[in-house]
């Protein structure tokens, strides 16, 4: 799905101009909010400016899309739409917008608002936004209650894409068409409205009384608290300041919780398609990793099992391809093509290619467990004197993404969550033309395979195309797969619904499922 911060958060004060104010008048008596702590940061509260897990988690609560996913579902169903479907071919997709929808400011949700929401993503084309997901969108047409998407090529995955938070519908009166929103207030039509906000610290959510859509359950008030590292989340948890810890506790603590060492905590674990990658800057000639032989040497030096065991306490498992396990079309090409942690193989490849050693590279990383991971990668790459790695740490999530885009790093670590349950969510955004990695990589062969795979309504028929793409990625090495994680959510015994927050493969963070029951006896 999108970029994911690992142990950091980012501020969006500029979006709202001022920090620490209330957006809605308080009601009395106020119900005590459920407090959720997380280390997943925000890039922007404007859907045109965020394509990361922390931002999308919030969007799925305060905004509404035409379609949405039920828990565990492989296909979306209507939310803001009354109905949706392709019309005659896979290049035209039409939805009819429900007639009973309003934004929280009272303005109607219309087909024109839907058109505006998609048009502005392509017009703004923010480098940290979701425009790569809509690379195939040629134009949007609104007529009465109907909105029609015209695609450049056939794309059977289009319903999946507009069901993501990238398809969030915004009010044209509040969100400019050609720039990100900077005003102090904003409205959505999702299950929640923002009741308070303190930049980089917390966001208060209150149930939206005007919401109409796929979610039938009315949620409880929620407060999301943002922390820079997993260690900070853990400190707040141990101080009993949190009801829920999501994407935040340290690997050592999660490993101990799996062993049942904390009776005052309820642990929910799910299989996850979240992947971690070492992205390599392929831009020649001034970048050392513009040389294929150097990238191949990197692939042969990485010891995934060691990373999983020593840094993450086996809460992650080695990943050997672009598409993670459990996703249709997964393969193991990096296992098949390269040895594991083999300095002699890497040295021979560099010698044959005439590359002088040590090769000097800069490795960008975040703080917290990501810093420990980067130090381990540095040790692995420097084995045999083949590389000299300079670490470049960045604690601010937004700055980290901007430094990636600027090409400052020769390599950097990136965590990617799926947007929807299909292998296309890992392929087109990461290795298709105009991808979000900003590493200079493009492949005409991969682009042709992506286009061919998107033509299959029966997604099982696309498997061979995706396997061919993964083989090309292994041969050209624009990135090196590192590991795949489990999904953990920890709640107090009295908190219900925590298992609904376990990461799925569609970007929906179901805060409305949280509640308070009685603690287990």
C-alpha positions in Angstrom: 0.0 0.0 0.0 2.1 2.9 0.6 5.1 4.0 2.4 5.2 3.2 6.1 7.3 5.0 8.7 9.2 2.7 11.0 9.4 4.2 14.4 8.9 7.8 13.6 6.1 10.4 13.2 5.9 13.6 11.3 4.2 17.0 11.9 1.6 18.6 9.6 1.2 21.9 11.4 1.6 23.7 8.2 -1.6 22.1 6.9 -3.7 23.5 9.7 -1.8 26.7 10.3 -2.1 26.6 14.1 -1.5 23.7 16.5 -3.3 22.7 19.6 -6.8 24.1 18.8 -10.2 22.4 18.9 -12.1 21.9 15.7 -15.4 21.0 17.1 -17.1 22.5 20.2 -17.0 20.1 23.1 -20.2 18.3 24.1 -21.3 17.6 27.7 -21.1 15.1 29.2 -18.0 14.1 27.1 -17.4 10.4 26.8 -13.8 9.4 27.7 -12.0 8.6 24.4 -10.2 5.4 23.8 -6.5 6.2 23.5 -4.5 4.6 20.7 -0.7 5.0 20.6 1.3 4.5 17.4 4.7 5.2 15.8 3.1 5.4 12.3 3.5 9.0 11.3 1.5 11.4 9.2 2.6 13.0 6.0 -0.4 15.2 5.4 -4.1 15.4 6.3 -5.0 16.3 2.8 -5.5 13.0 0.8 -3.7 14.5 -2.2 -0.5 14.8 -0.1 -0.3 11.5 1.7 0.6 8.0 0.4 1.8 6.3 3.6 0.3 4.0 6.2 0.0 6.6 9.0 -1.9 9.1 6.8 -4.1 6.4 5.1 -5.0 5.0 8.5 -6.6 8.4 9.4 -8.1 8.9 6.0 -10.1 5.7 6.2 -11.8 7.1 9.3 -12.5 10.8 8.4 -13.0 10.5 4.6 -15.2 8.3 2.5 -14.5 6.5 -0.8 -16.9 5.3 -3.5 -16.1 1.7 -2.5 -14.6 0.1 0.5 -13.4 -3.3 1.8 -15.0 -5.4 4.5 -12.6 -7.2 6.8 -11.0 -10.1 4.9 -12.8 -9.3 1.7 -11.0 -9.7 -1.7 -13.3 -7.4 -3.6 -14.7 -4.0 -2.6 -18.3 -3.0 -2.0 -20.2 0.3 -2.2 -19.6 3.0 0.4 -20.3 6.5 -0.9 -21.5 4.9 -4.1 -24.9 3.3 -4.7 -23.5 1.1 -7.4 -20.3 0.8 -9.6 -19.2 -1.2 -12.6 -17.4 -1.3 -15.9 -19.4 -0.2 -18.9 -18.7 -2.3 -21.9 -14.9 -2.4 -21.6 -12.2 -2.3 -18.9 -11.4 1.3 -19.9 -14.6 2.9 -18.7 -15.9 2.6 -15.1 -19.0 4.3 -13.8 -20.4 4.9 -10.3 -23.7 6.3 -9.1 -23.2 8.4 -5.9 -25.7 7.9 -3.0 -28.2 10.8 -2.7 -28.2 11.0 1.1 -24.6 11.9 1.8 -23.2 15.2 3.3 -19.9 16.4 4.4 -19.6 17.2 8.1 -20.0 20.9 7.2 -23.5 20.1 5.7 -22.4 20.4 2.0 -23.7 17.6 -0.2 -21.4 14.8 -1.4 -22.0 14.8 -5.2 -20.6 13.3 -8.3 -19.0 16.7 -9.0 -17.2 16.4 -5.6 -15.9 13.0 -6.6 -14.6 14.3 -9.9 -12.9 17.2 -8.1 -11.3 14.9 -5.6 -9.6 12.8 -8.4 -8.8 15.7 -10.6 -6.9 17.5 -7.9 -4.8 14.5 -7.0 -3.5 14.5 -10.6 -3.3 18.3 -10.7 -1.4 18.7 -7.4 0.7 15.6 -8.2 2.4 16.0 -4.9 5.7 13.9 -4.7 4.5 12.4 -1.4 0.9 11.9 -2.6 -0.9 9.0 -4.3 -0.9 10.1 -7.9 1.2 7.1 -9.0 -1.7 4.9 -8.1 -3.8 6.6 -10.7 -1.2 6.7 -13.5 -3.8 5.0 -15.8 -6.5 7.6 -15.2 -7.1 9.7 -18.4 -10.1 11.8 -17.3 -13.1 11.9 -14.9 -16.6 13.0 -16.0 -19.5 13.9 -13.7 -23.1 14.0 -14.9 -26.0 14.2 -12.4 -25.4 11.6 -9.7 -23.0 9.6 -12.0 -19.2 9.8 -12.1 -17.4 8.1 -15.0 -13.6 7.2 -15.0 -12.0 7.0 -18.4 -8.8 5.0 -18.3 -5.9 5.0 -20.8 -5.7 1.2 -20.9 -7.8 -1.6 -19.7 -7.5 -2.1 -15.9 -9.4 -4.7 -14.0 -7.9 -3.5 -10.7 -9.5 0.0 -11.0 -12.3 -0.8 -8.5 -9.6 -1.8 -6.0 -7.7 1.4 -6.5 -10.7 3.8 -5.9 -11.6 1.8 -2.8 -8.4 2.8 -1.1 -7.9 6.1 0.9 -6.4 7.6 -2.3 -10.0 7.7 -3.5 -11.1 9.9 -0.5 -13.8 12.3 -1.4 -13.3 15.9 -0.3 -15.4 19.1 -0.4 -14.6 21.3 -3.5 -15.5 24.3 -1.4 -12.7 23.6 1.0 -10.0 21.8 -1.0 -8.4 23.8 -3.9 -8.0 22.0 -7.2 -4.4 22.7 -7.8 -2.7 22.8 -4.4 -2.8 21.1 -1.0 -5.1 22.5 1.6 -3.5 24.9 4.1 -6.6 26.4 5.7 -7.4 25.8 9.4 -10.6 23.7 9.1 -11.7 20.9 6.8 -14.6 18.5 6.4 -15.1 14.8 5.5 -18.0 12.4 5.2 -16.4 9.4 6.9 -17.4 7.6 10.2 -15.4 10.2 12.2 -14.7 13.9 12.3 -11.6 15.5 13.8 -12.5 17.1 17.1 -9.1 18.3 18.2 -5.6 18.4 16.9 -2.1 19.0 18.4 0.6 19.0 15.8 2.9 15.9 16.1 1.3 14.8 19.3 -2.4 13.8 19.1 -5.6 13.8 17.1 -9.1 13.6 18.7 -11.8 11.8 16.7 -15.6 12.0 17.4 -18.3 9.9 15.7 -19.7 11.7 12.6 -23.5 11.9 13.2 -24.2 12.6 9.5 -22.2 9.6 8.2 -24.1 7.3 5.8 -22.3 4.4 4.2 -20.9 0.8 4.5 -20.0 1.1 8.2 -23.1 0.2 10.2 -21.5 0.4 13.7 -21.2 3.8 15.5 -17.8 4.1 17.0 -16.6 5.5 20.3 -14.6 8.7 20.6 -10.9 8.0 19.9 -7.7 9.8 20.6 -4.6 8.9 18.5 -1.3 9.7 20.1 1.8 9.9 17.9 5.3 8.9 19.0 8.6 9.1 17.2 9.8 5.6 18.2 8.6 2.3 19.3 10.4 2.8 22.5 8.3 5.9 23.2 5.1 4.0 22.5 6.3 1.3 24.9 7.1 3.8 27.6 3.5 5.3 27.3 2.1 1.7 27.4 4.0 0.8 30.5 2.8 4.0 32.1 -0.7 2.9 31.4 -1.4 6.0 29.3 -2.7 3.9 26.3 -5.6 1.6 25.8 -4.3 0.4 22.5 -0.7 0.1 21.1 -0.6 -0.1 17.3 2.5 -0.4 15.2 4.7 0.7 18.0 6.0 -1.8 20.6 9.5 -3.0 20.3 10.3 -6.4 18.7 11.6 -7.7 22.0 8.4 -6.8 23.8 6.2 -8.3 21.1 8.2 -11.5 21.2 7.7 -11.8 24.9 3.9 -11.0 24.5 3.7 -13.9 22.1 5.0 -16.1 24.8 2.2 -15.0 27.1 4.4 -13.0 29.6 2.0 -10.1 30.1 -1.4 -11.1 31.6 -2.6 -7.4 31.6 -2.3 -7.2 27.8 -4.4 -8.7 25.0 -2.4 -9.5 21.9 -3.9 -9.7 18.4 -1.6 -11.2 15.7 -2.3 -11.3 12.0 -0.5 -12.4 8.9 0.7 -9.4 7.0 1.7 -8.6 3.5 3.8 -5.6 4.6 7.2 -5.8 3.0 10.6 -4.2 3.9 13.0 -3.3 1.1 16.4 -1.9 0.6 15.9 0.6 -2.3 18.9 1.2 -4.6 19.6 4.4 -6.5 20.1 3.2 -10.0 20.9 6.6 -11.6 24.1 6.4 -13.5 26.9 7.5 -13.8 27.7 9.4 -10.7 25.9 7.0 -8.4 27.9 3.8 -7.6 24.7 1.7 -7.6 24.0 2.7 -11.1 26.3 -0.2 -11.9 24.4 -3.5 -12.1 27.3 -5.5 -10.8 27.4 -3.3 -7.6 23.7 -3.9 -7.1 24.1 -7.6 -7.5 26.9 -7.6 -4.9 24.6 -5.9 -2.5 21.9 -8.5 -3.1 24.5 -11.3 -2.3 25.7 -9.7 0.9 22.4 -9.2 2.7 21.7 -11.8 5.5 17.9 -11.7 5.9 17.8 -14.4 8.6 20.3 -12.5 10.7 18.3 -9.3 10.4 15.1 -11.2 11.4 16.7 -12.9 14.4 19.0 -10.3 15.9 17.2 -7.0 15.1 13.6 -8.0 15.1 13.6 -11.1 17.4 11.9 -13.2 14.8 8.8 -11.0 14.6 9.6 -10.7 10.9 10.6 -13.4 8.4 13.0 -13.2 5.4 11.5 -12.0 2.1 13.0 -13.0 -1.3 10.9 -11.2 -3.8 9.0 -8.0 -4.6 5.6 -9.6 -3.9 5.3 -10.9 -0.3 4.1 -14.4 0.7 0.4 -14.8 0.9 -0.2 -12.5 -2.1 -1.1 -14.1 -5.5 1.9 -14.6 -7.7 4.6 -14.5 -4.9 7.9 -16.0 -5.9 11.4 -16.4 -4.5 13.6 -15.0 -7.2 16.2 -13.4 -5.0 16.7 -16.8 -3.2 17.0 -18.5 -6.6 19.4 -16.0 -8.2 21.7 -14.9 -5.4 23.5 -16.6 -2.6 22.8 -15.5 1.0 25.5 -13.5 2.8 28.3 -14.6 0.4 31.2 -12.0 0.3 33.3 -14.3 -2.0 30.5 -14.3 -4.7 30.1 -10.6 -4.3 33.8 -10.0 -4.6 34.1 -12.1 -7.7 31.2 -10.2 -9.4 32.8 -6.9 -8.6 36.2 -8.0 -9.8 34.8 -9.4 -13.2 33.0 -6.0 -13.7 36.2 -4.1 -13.0 34.7 -2.3 -10.0 37.3 -0.9 -7.5 36.6 -1.7 -3.8 35.6 -0.6 -1.3 32.5 0.9 -3.0 31.4 3.9 -0.9 27.7 4.4 -0.5 25.3 6.4 1.7 22.5 4.5 3.4 19.4 6.4 4.5 17.3 5.2 7.4 14.9 6.3 10.1 15.3 6.2 13.9 14.3 3.5 16.5 14.5 -0.1 15.3 15.2 1.2 11.8 18.5 2.6 13.0 19.5 -0.8 14.5 18.5 -2.4 11.2 20.7 0.1 9.3 23.7 -0.7 11.5 23.2 -4.4 10.9 23.0 -3.8 7.1 26.2 -1.7 7.3 28.0 -4.6 9.0 26.8 -7.0 6.4 27.7 -4.9 3.4 31.1 -4.1 4.7 32.1 -7.8 5.1 35.2 -8.5 3.1 36.0 -4.8 2.7 33.8 -4.6 -0.4 31.8 -1.6 0.7 32.2 1.4 3.0 28.7 2.5 4.2 28.0 5.9 5.6 24.7 6.0 7.6 22.4 9.0 7.1 19.7 9.1 9.9 16.5 11.1 9.6 14.0 11.4 12.5 11.3 13.3 10.6 9.1 11.2 8.4 8.3 13.9 5.8 11.9 15.0 5.5 12.9 11.4 5.1 10.6 11.0 2.1 11.8 14.3 0.6 15.5 13.2 1.0 14.6 10.0 -0.8 13.0 11.9 -3.7 15.9 14.3 -4.0 18.3 11.3 -4.6 20.4 12.2 -1.5 20.8 8.5 -0.6 22.6 5.8 -2.6 20.3 3.4 -0.8 17.5 3.6 1.7 15.2 1.3 3.6 11.5 1.5 2.9 8.5 -0.4 4.4 5.5 -0.9 2.0 2.0 -1.8 2.9 -0.5 -3.1 0.3 -3.2 -0.8 -1.0 -5.5 -3.6 -2.0 -5.5 -7.4 -2.2 -3.7 -7.9 -5.5 -0.1 -8.1 -6.5 -0.4 -5.0 -8.7 -0.3 -3.0 -5.5 3.4 -4.0 -5.1 4.4 -3.8 -8.8 3.0 -0.7 -10.4 3.8 1.8 -7.5 7.3 0.3 -6.8 8.8 -0.6 -10.2 6.4 0.8 -12.9 7.2 4.0 -14.7 6.8 7.0 -12.5 7.1 4.9 -9.4 7.3 6.3 -5.8 10.8 5.0 -5.1 12.5 8.0 -6.9 15.5 5.8 -7.6 15.7 6.3 -11.4 14.5 2.9 -12.3 12.2 2.1 -15.2 11.7 -0.9 -17.4 9.8 -1.1 -20.6 9.5 -4.9 -20.1 7.9 -4.4 -16.7 5.5 -1.7 -17.9 4.3 -4.0 -20.7 3.7 -6.8 -18.3 1.9 -4.5 -15.9 -0.4 -3.4 -18.7 -1.0 -7.0 -19.8 -1.7 -8.2 -16.2 -4.3 -5.4 -15.6 -6.4 -6.7 -18.5 -7.4 -9.9 -16.6 -10.7 -9.8 -14.8 -9.9 -13.3 -13.5 -6.9 -12.2 -11.5 -5.6 -15.8 -11.3 -4.7 -15.4 -15.0 -2.3 -12.6 -14.2 0.0 -14.8 -12.1 2.5 -15.6 -14.8 2.9 -11.9 -15.7 3.6 -11.0 -12.1 6.2 -13.8 -11.8 7.9 -12.6 -14.9 8.0 -9.1 -13.4 9.6 -10.4 -10.2 12.3 -12.2 -12.2 13.2 -9.0 -14.0 13.4 -7.2 -10.6 15.8 -9.8 -9.3 17.9 -9.6 -12.4 18.1 -5.8 -12.5 18.0 -5.2 -8.7 16.4 -1.7 -8.3 15.6 -2.9 -4.7 16.5 -5.9 -2.5 13.6 -7.5 -0.5 14.6 -7.8 3.2 11.7 -9.1 5.3 8.0 -9.5 5.8 6.3 -8.7 9.1 3.5 -9.9 11.1 0.9 -7.5 12.3 0.5 -6.9 16.1 -2.1 -4.9 18.1 -1.9 -4.8 21.9 -4.9 -3.8 24.0 -5.9 -3.7 27.6 -8.0 -6.7 28.6 -11.1 -4.5 28.8 -10.8 -3.1 25.3 -12.8 -4.9 22.6 -12.4 -4.9 18.8 -8.6 -4.6 18.8 -8.3 -7.5 16.3 -10.0 -5.3 13.7 -6.9 -3.1 13.7 -4.6 -5.9 12.7 -3.2 -4.8 9.4 -5.0 -6.2 6.4 -4.2 -5.7 2.8 -6.5 -2.8 2.0 -5.5 0.1 4.2 -8.7 0.3 6.3 -8.1 1.1 10.0 -11.4 0.3 11.7 -11.3 2.5 14.8 -15.1 2.3 15.0 -14.8 -1.3 16.1 -13.0 -0.4 19.3 -15.0 -0.4 22.5 -14.9 -1.0 26.3 -16.1 -4.2 27.8 -15.3 -5.8 31.1 -11.7 -7.0 31.8 -11.3 -10.8 31.8 -11.6 -12.3 35.2 
